[in-house]
């Protein structure tokens, strides 16, 4: 992985510590890197918002909200946004950016029980799901669809992603030095097949050489 970017290894407490340390430089990191892994970062976030067709009053859950970059875009449309992250320092940065929105500390893999029975018109996430292997990705998505979405709700995810397994393999060879072997970047052909098997209808659009948006 690029210098300054936390790697996935270690227990949950060590991961929190890494992201806490990263919070102060996160925005500069994602904006300044023109290549892998954050090429097209702003365009990916913009595409998430456009596909969401955000409107005032929509209830939006932002998973892995980080410093609040995506949450801020939905708040600007008058949406009611709740952000979730496991890093205290990331959440502090998000609160400074979007002071009107509630930001809650929580783990995406823990079932989101701290949200009670709340459901959302939109569930969004940016540059988070590559932390999970494919089976965990699909399991989380299935739970969100059944337990957290309104009847016509949607999930929209922007992340480090490639259209096919072959393209991911080619990217691995191209960016060997920067590639984090412990992260699970999307290969969308296999991801869509796994989603369909789980009863989830998914669509995908590639935005940059290493970034794209998946809609459920």
Secondary structure, DSSP 8 states (H G I E B T S, - for coil): --TTS--S-S-HHHHHHHHHHHGGGHHHHHHH--STTTTTHHHHHHHHHHHHT--TT-EEEEET-TTSHHHHHHHHTT-EEEEEES-HHHHHHHHHH-TTSEEEE--GGGT-GGGTT--EEEEEEES-GGGS-HHHHHHHHHHHHHHTEEEEEEEEEEEEEESSHHHHHHHHHHTTTT--TTS--EEHHHHHHHHHHTT---EEEE-SSSEEEEE-
